Amino acid sequence: MKRRGQSLVEATLVLLVFLALLLGVIDCGQVMYSHEVLQERVRSAVRWGSLHPFDGTGDEVANLILYAQPTAPGALLPAFLGLTRANIQVRATEEVLTVSIVNYRSHFFSPWFASPIITPRPVMVSAPIAR
């Protein structure tokens, strides 16, 4: 009986399963991290927007989410996590400021996802406006 390649074949099969699980864990962690970071950015932008006068367009609040500053930068800097202004919705009534991020595209590390997946659940934060 010849068993010289048996351990090599078994190690290859176990390694393939292990690497697939590892990439899945990395992707899950990356999606969870980006969701939590976006939620924190939106929360801090809503807090800032509820304490400052609203400009009517919501561009200052959106710029806080995109660039971490209320004004757009002069140079073309990449936005935070690939967001665009179209992903950010800012609504204000006389009493409440609501900011949400919609249609965010999650980018994955593993090669099995050929295109980014659009997150169906928006990040939404509301706060009362200070007078």
N, CA, C and O of each residue as an XYZ file, in Angstrom:
524
protein
N       0.829     -1.186      0.000
C       0.000      0.000      0.000
C       0.871      1.246      0.000
O       1.875      1.330      0.708
N       0.467      2.189     -0.797
C       1.206      3.447     -0.857
C       0.366      4.538     -0.234
O      -0.717      4.850     -0.729
N       0.856      5.123      0.852
C       0.123      6.180      1.570
C       0.960      7.455      1.684
O       0.744      8.242      2.606
N       1.867      7.668      0.812
C       2.756      8.819      0.930
C       2.026     10.141      0.794
O       2.414     11.098      1.463
N       1.009     10.254     -0.017
C       0.325     11.520     -0.254
C      -0.926     11.732      0.577
O      -1.608     12.746      0.431
N      -1.233     10.779      1.451
C      -2.470     10.866      2.217
C      -2.493     12.083      3.131
O      -3.488     12.807      3.160
N      -1.442     12.321      3.863
C      -1.430     13.470      4.793
C      -1.448     14.795      4.029
O      -2.021     15.774      4.507
N      -0.837     14.834      2.869
C      -0.852     16.049      2.061
C      -2.266     16.357      1.563
O      -2.679     17.517      1.571
N      -2.997     15.360      1.138
C      -4.369     15.553      0.669
C      -5.266     15.981      1.825
O      -6.071     16.899      1.671
N      -5.139     15.330      2.983
C      -5.947     15.696      4.147
C      -5.638     17.119      4.617
O      -6.553     17.872      4.950
N      -4.380     17.485      4.646
C      -3.996     18.841      5.059
C      -4.545     19.878      4.095
O      -4.966     20.953      4.523
N      -4.548     19.582      2.815
C      -5.075     20.510      1.813
C      -6.573     20.721      2.000
O      -7.055     21.852      1.930
N      -7.311     19.639      2.237
C      -8.752     19.765      2.438
C      -9.081     20.554      3.709
O      -9.975     21.400      3.700
N      -8.369     20.283      4.782
C      -8.599     21.010      6.032
C      -8.207     22.475      5.873
O      -8.896     23.357      6.388
N      -7.123     22.743      5.175
C      -6.676     24.119      4.979
C      -7.676     24.927      4.153
O      -7.897     26.105      4.433
N      -8.280     24.310      3.143
C      -9.284     25.019      2.344
C     -10.490     25.418      3.188
O     -10.976     26.544      3.081
N     -10.972     24.509      4.022
C     -12.106     24.818      4.893
C     -11.717     25.890      5.902
O     -12.493     26.812      6.152
N     -10.530     25.781      6.483
C     -10.072     26.763      7.462
C      -9.959     28.156      6.846
O     -10.404     29.132      7.450
N      -9.378     28.263      5.663
C      -9.227     29.572      5.017
C     -10.580     30.170      4.632
O     -10.769     31.382      4.732
N     -11.521     29.331      4.192
C     -12.859     29.846      3.873
C     -13.534     30.395      5.124
O     -14.154     31.457      5.075
N     -13.423     29.689      6.238
C     -13.990     30.186      7.498
C     -13.293     31.457      7.963
O     -13.946     32.377      8.454
N     -11.983     31.515      7.814
C     -11.232     32.698      8.220
C     -11.644     33.926      7.407
O     -11.829     35.005      7.970
N     -11.788     33.773      6.096
C     -12.229     34.896      5.263
C     -13.650     35.316      5.612
O     -13.970     36.504      5.576
N     -14.503     34.358      5.948
C     -15.866     34.690      6.370
C     -15.883     35.487      7.665
O     -16.663     36.430      7.802
N     -15.040     35.122      8.605
C     -14.953     35.861      9.871
C     -14.410     37.266      9.623
O     -14.901     38.230     10.210
N     -13.413     37.390      8.769
C     -12.858     38.717      8.451
C     -13.914     39.590      7.791
O     -14.031     40.768      8.128
N     -14.689     39.038      6.853
C     -15.745     39.807      6.198
C     -16.826     40.240      7.181
O     -17.278     41.384      7.144
N     -17.238     39.336      8.054
C     -18.248     39.701      9.065
C     -17.726     40.812      9.960
O     -18.450     41.763     10.257
N     -16.494     40.702     10.388
C     -15.905     41.738     11.229
C     -15.810     43.071     10.510
O     -16.051     44.116     11.114
N     -15.468     43.052      9.248
C     -15.360     44.285      8.472
C     -16.716     44.956      8.302
O     -16.816     46.178      8.409
N     -17.755     44.180      8.040
C     -19.100     44.744      7.898
C     -19.587     45.313      9.229
O     -20.169     46.397      9.267
N     -19.353     44.588     10.312
C     -19.765     45.082     11.634
C     -18.998     46.357     12.004
O     -19.578     47.300     12.543
N     -17.701     46.381     11.715
C     -16.897     47.564     12.011
C     -17.388     48.777     11.226
O     -17.554     49.855     11.796
N     -17.618     48.612      9.931
C     -18.059     49.755      9.128
C     -19.425     50.248      9.582
O     -19.663     51.456      9.582
N     -20.329     49.353      9.968
C     -21.647     49.779     10.450
C     -21.517     50.568     11.759
O     -22.172     51.597     11.927
N     -20.687     50.097     12.675
C     -20.525     50.795     13.951
C     -19.838     52.152     13.766
O     -20.208     53.126     14.420
N     -18.854     52.218     12.891
C     -18.164     53.486     12.650
C     -19.103     54.484     11.974
O     -19.085     55.669     12.309
N     -19.918     54.024     11.033
C     -20.896     54.910     10.400
C     -21.919     55.403     11.413
O     -22.313     56.569     11.384
N     -22.347     54.528     12.299
C     -23.308     54.934     13.319
C     -22.706     55.994     14.245
O     -23.392     56.944     14.623
N     -21.458     55.843     14.605
C     -20.800     56.845     15.461
C     -20.626     58.171     14.728
O     -20.829     59.232     15.317
N     -20.253     58.122     13.447
C     -20.121     59.357     12.653
C     -21.450     60.090     12.558
O     -21.504     61.309     12.721
N     -22.524     59.351     12.293
C     -23.844     59.968     12.172
C     -24.270     60.549     13.515
O     -24.823     61.647     13.568
N     -24.020     59.824     14.595
C     -24.401     60.310     15.916
C     -23.681     61.607     16.260
O     -24.305     62.538     16.770
N     -22.394     61.687     15.993
C     -21.657     62.918     16.298
C     -22.083     64.062     15.370
O     -22.112     65.217     15.796
N     -22.411     63.760     14.115
C     -22.876     64.811     13.200
C     -24.245     65.330     13.620
O     -24.499     66.531     13.523
N     -25.127     64.460     14.080
C     -26.443     64.894     14.553
C     -26.295     65.731     15.814
O     -26.988     66.735     15.981
N     -25.399     65.323     16.696
C     -25.173     66.113     17.909
C     -24.681     67.517     17.537
O     -25.149     68.511     18.093
N     -23.732     67.593     16.592
C     -23.224     68.891     16.161
C     -24.343     69.691     15.498
O     -24.500     70.883     15.764
N     -25.116     69.038     14.637
C     -26.175     69.735     13.910
C     -27.310     70.202     14.796
O     -27.970     71.193     14.484
N     -27.549     69.507     15.893
C     -28.629     69.932     16.788
C     -28.224     71.129     17.636
O     -29.087     71.812     18.189
N     -26.930     71.393     17.748
C     -26.449     72.530     18.544
C     -26.127     73.755     17.709
O     -25.992     74.849     18.256
N     -26.000     73.602     16.403
C     -25.673     74.725     15.517
C     -26.879     75.058     14.643
O     -27.740     74.206     14.427
N     -26.948     76.286     14.142
C     -28.074     76.657     13.268
C     -28.081     75.808     11.995
O     -27.038     75.559     11.389
N     -29.274     75.373     11.607
C     -29.413     74.534     10.423
C     -29.380     75.408      9.183
O     -30.063     76.431      9.127
N     -28.584     75.015      8.178
C     -28.420     75.835      6.969
C     -29.500     75.592      5.924
O     -29.499     76.253      4.886
N     -30.409     74.676      6.162
C     -31.497     74.425      5.219
C     -31.214     73.308      4.238
O     -32.148     72.651      3.778
N     -29.950     73.069      3.903
C     -29.614     72.013      2.953
C     -29.061     70.769      3.639
O     -29.167     69.667      3.099
N     -28.485     70.927      4.793
C     -27.875     69.801      5.495
C     -26.477     69.479      5.022
O     -25.926     68.436      5.376
N     -25.888     70.371      4.215
C     -24.551     70.103      3.700
C     -23.492     70.084      4.799
O     -22.544     69.302      4.731
N     -23.645     70.935      5.804
C     -22.650     70.958      6.880
C     -22.663     69.643      7.654
O     -21.607     69.102      7.982
N     -23.838     69.138      7.942
C     -23.951     67.867      8.650
C     -23.423     66.733      7.777
O     -22.732     65.843      8.273
N     -23.736     66.755      6.495
C     -23.236     65.724      5.571
C     -21.719     65.785      5.454
O     -21.060     64.747      5.391
N     -21.161     66.990      5.425
C     -19.706     67.125      5.356
C     -19.034     66.600      6.614
O     -17.918     66.084      6.550
N     -19.696     66.724      7.751
C     -19.139     66.150      8.973
C     -19.045     64.633      8.867
O     -18.096     64.029      9.365
N     -20.011     64.032      8.230
C     -19.966     62.578      8.061
C     -18.931     62.196      7.007
O     -18.170     61.247      7.196
N     -18.902     62.926      5.909
C     -18.004     62.577      4.813
C     -16.541     62.910      5.092
O     -15.654     62.106      4.803
N     -16.284     64.103      5.658
C     -14.908     64.588      5.774
C     -14.485     64.950      7.190
O     -13.363     65.415      7.391
N     -15.355     64.750      8.176
C     -15.069     65.076      9.585
C     -14.844     66.568      9.802
O     -14.117     66.958     10.716
N     -15.452     67.389      8.984
C     -15.410     68.843      9.145
C     -16.662     69.423      8.487
O     -17.178     68.850      7.528
N     -17.158     70.569      9.002
C     -18.427     71.086      8.468
C     -18.351     71.677      7.063
O     -19.383     71.841      6.411
N     -17.167     71.993      6.591
C     -17.032     72.528      5.234
C     -16.343     71.493      4.355
O     -15.516     70.712      4.826
N     -16.691     71.496      3.084
C     -16.053     70.564      2.153
C     -14.601     70.972      1.957
O     -14.308     72.164      1.868
N     -13.691     70.019      1.888
C     -12.279     70.380      1.694
C     -12.039     70.936      0.299
O     -12.739     70.596     -0.655
N     -11.027     71.803      0.201
C     -10.708     72.395     -1.090
C     -10.173     71.377     -2.081
O     -10.545     71.393     -3.254
N      -9.302     70.492     -1.616
C      -8.761     69.452     -2.482
C      -9.744     68.285     -2.548
O     -10.575     68.105     -1.658
N      -9.638     67.521     -3.586
C     -10.514     66.357     -3.721
C     -10.003     65.235     -2.823
O      -9.101     64.485     -3.197
N     -10.581     65.133     -1.654
C     -10.232     64.070     -0.729
C     -11.255     62.955     -0.824
O     -12.429     63.209     -1.092
N     -10.826     61.734     -0.609
C     -11.822     60.657     -0.634
C     -12.741     60.757      0.580
O     -12.300     61.104      1.675
N     -13.988     60.459      0.383
C     -14.956     60.507      1.472
C     -14.773     59.291      2.371
O     -14.126     58.313      1.997
N     -15.340     59.370      3.530
C     -15.214     58.328      4.540
C     -15.882     57.036      4.082
O     -17.070     57.040      3.758
N     -15.143     55.937      4.050
C     -15.627     54.605      3.672
C     -16.333     54.575      2.318
O     -17.223     53.753      2.104
N     -15.948     55.453      1.414
C     -16.532     55.451      0.076
C     -17.933     56.020     -0.010
O     -18.628     55.787     -0.999
N     -18.365     56.759      0.999
C     -19.699     57.369      0.966
C     -19.752     58.496     -0.048
O     -18.726     59.082     -0.392
N     -20.943     58.795     -0.520
C     -21.171     59.968     -1.355
C     -22.258     60.809     -0.700
O     -22.922     60.361      0.235
N     -22.433     62.011     -1.187
C     -23.476     62.888     -0.639
C     -24.864     62.292     -0.884
O     -25.794     62.546     -0.119
N     -25.001     61.506     -1.943
C     -26.294     60.871     -2.227
C     -26.662     59.820     -1.182
O     -27.840     59.505     -1.016
N     -25.671     59.275     -0.479
C     -25.945     58.289      0.570
C     -26.467     58.912      1.860
O     -26.995     58.202      2.716
N     -26.328     60.223      2.010
C     -26.668     60.881      3.274
C     -27.933     61.705      3.097
O     -28.005     62.567      2.221
N     -28.926     61.435      3.931
C     -30.170     62.194      3.925
C     -30.274     62.953      5.238
O     -30.187     62.371      6.319
N     -30.463     64.269      5.124
C     -30.597     65.125      6.307
C     -31.977     65.773      6.248
O     -32.313     66.453      5.278
N     -32.771     65.556      7.291
C     -34.097     66.159      7.390
C     -34.210     66.880      8.717
O     -33.795     66.360      9.752
N     -34.771     68.072      8.685
C     -34.956     68.829      9.918
C     -36.357     69.408      9.961
O     -36.847     69.976      8.985
N     -36.985     69.252     11.106
C     -38.239     69.926     11.370
C     -37.926     71.018     12.384
O     -36.757     71.284     12.667
N     -38.939     71.640     12.925
C     -38.690     72.682     13.908
C     -38.136     72.109     15.212
O     -37.526     72.827     16.004
N     -38.352     70.819     15.426
C     -37.964     70.231     16.704
C     -36.921     69.125     16.619
O     -36.195     68.897     17.587
N     -36.826     68.427     15.478
C     -35.981     67.236     15.394
C     -35.110     67.281     14.143
O     -35.564     67.649     13.060
N     -33.843     66.895     14.320
C     -32.919     66.716     13.204
C     -32.703     65.222     13.024
O     -32.327     64.527     13.969
N     -32.942     64.723     11.807
C     -32.777     63.310     11.508
C     -31.777     63.153     10.374
O     -31.913     63.778      9.322
N     -30.778     62.319     10.593
C     -29.769     62.037      9.577
C     -29.739     60.536      9.362
O     -29.733     59.766     10.323
N     -29.719     60.118      8.100
C     -29.654     58.688      7.804
C     -28.698     58.444      6.643
O     -28.543     59.276      5.749
N     -28.075     57.295      6.687
C     -27.220     56.837      5.596
C     -27.941     55.676      4.941
O     -28.246     54.673      5.587
N     -28.211     55.819      3.650
C     -28.951     54.801      2.915
C     -28.111     54.288      1.750
O     -27.224     54.983      1.254
N     -28.403     53.073      1.327
C     -27.751     52.441      0.170
C     -26.231     52.418      0.281
O     -25.527     52.661     -0.699
N     -25.727     52.124      1.485
C     -24.281     52.013      1.657
C     -23.806     50.683      1.084
O     -24.393     49.634      1.348
N     -22.743     50.741      0.301
C     -22.207     49.531     -0.323
C     -21.110     48.951      0.555
O     -20.080     49.587      0.775
N     -21.333     47.747      1.052
C     -20.321     47.052      1.847
C     -19.341     46.376      0.905
O     -19.746     45.638      0.007
N     -18.065     46.624      1.106
C     -17.024     46.009      0.290
C     -16.428     44.846      1.076
O     -16.091     44.985      2.252
N     -16.306     43.716      0.422
C     -15.852     42.514      1.094
C     -14.421     42.166      0.706
O     -13.935     42.550     -0.357
N     -13.770     41.439      1.581
C     -12.392     41.023      1.387
C     -12.293     39.718      0.594
O     -11.361     39.522     -0.186
N     -13.253     38.844      0.804
C     -13.170     37.519      0.192
C     -13.462     37.573     -1.310
O     -14.229     38.422     -1.765
N     -12.861     36.684     -2.063
C     -13.041     36.700     -3.519
C     -14.376     36.141     -3.989
O     -14.680     36.224     -5.179
N     -15.186     35.574     -3.095
C     -16.454     34.980     -3.513
C     -17.526     36.022     -3.798
O     -18.497     35.740     -4.500
N     -17.354     37.225     -3.258
C     -18.299     38.300     -3.531
C     -17.695     39.175     -4.613
O     -16.798     39.973     -4.341
N     -18.175     39.033     -5.829
C     -17.584     39.758     -6.962
C     -17.935     41.238     -6.925
O     -17.125     42.074     -7.324
N     -19.122     41.570     -6.457
C     -19.524     42.974     -6.418
C     -19.919     43.334     -4.994
O     -20.300     42.463     -4.212
N     -19.830     44.615     -4.657
C     -20.252     45.017     -3.313
C     -21.745     44.823     -3.102
O     -22.535     44.919     -4.041
N     -22.113     44.555     -1.884
C     -23.517     44.335     -1.544
C     -24.060     45.595     -0.883
O     -23.429     46.155      0.014
N     -25.228     46.037     -1.327
C     -25.851     47.227     -0.755
C     -26.544     46.833      0.547
O     -27.370     45.922      0.579
N     -26.191     47.533      1.608
C     -26.770     47.249      2.905
C     -28.229     47.685      2.922
O     -28.514     48.853      2.659
N     -29.156     46.788      3.220
C     -30.571     47.151      3.185
C     -31.014     47.966      4.393
O     -32.022     48.670      4.326
N     -30.280     47.881      5.488
C     -30.691     48.553      6.718
C     -29.980     49.891      6.829
O     -28.753     49.917      6.921
N     -30.710     51.012      6.825
C     -30.043     52.315      6.920
C     -29.565     52.590      8.337
O     -30.085     52.042      9.308
N     -28.561     53.454      8.428
C     -28.114     53.973      9.718
C     -28.879     55.268      9.922
O     -28.762     56.185      9.109
N     -29.663     55.363     10.994
C     -30.493     56.540     11.206
C     -30.397     56.996     12.662
O     -30.519     56.198     13.591
N     -30.173     58.320     12.836
C     -30.094     58.914     14.173
C     -30.911     60.198     14.163
O     -30.848     60.972     13.208
N     -31.679     60.425     15.228
C     -32.457     61.651     15.388
C     -32.127     62.279     16.727
O     -31.797     61.586     17.689
N     -32.221     63.605     16.776
C     -31.987     64.329     18.030
C     -32.813     65.600     18.033
O     -33.062     66.178     16.975
N     -33.242     66.047     19.210
C     -33.972     67.308     19.271
C     -33.036     68.475     18.990
O     -31.857     68.437     19.341
N     -33.566     69.501     18.361
C     -32.786     70.685     18.026
C     -32.799     71.632     19.218
O     -33.859     71.949     19.759
N     -31.621     72.080     19.621
C     -31.514     73.022     20.738
C     -31.908     74.407     20.280
O     -31.626     74.801     19.148
N     -32.557     75.143     21.157
C     -32.975     76.507     20.799
C     -32.198     77.507     21.603
O     -32.400     78.712     21.451
